[in-house]
Amino acid sequence: MGTRVSYPVEVKMKAIEMRLAKVPVKEVMEKLNIRNKTQLKRWMHWYRNGEIHRLKQPVGKQYAFGKGPEYENETARLQAENRDLKQQIEVLKKYAELEREWRQK
């Protein structure tokens, strides 16, 4: 297993900007000295999901359950909470549908 590399937030944001500008992955990796394309994909995933705060977390560390990020403002916190509640509702809908199917058998 290789050594872990910590990239500054500025490098991560520059990589995201380059990818949004349709710069090829290999070119982004070469210009910014990023070792692994999977890392770049992870940063893009976080960006698309509105989890920009995760770009600041240390290498190998995750936010503990219940101790999430500090939000920019109340609106951001409420949006994140709303997204979580919608996901919970979707899970419950799927469960109810499976239960209905099970009872019919």
Secondary structure, DSSP 8 states (H G I E B T S, - for coil): --------HHHHHHHHHHHHTT--HHHHHHHHT---HHHHHHHHHHHHTT-GGGGGS-TT----TT-----SSHHHHHHHHHHHHHHHHHHHHHHHHHHHHHHH-
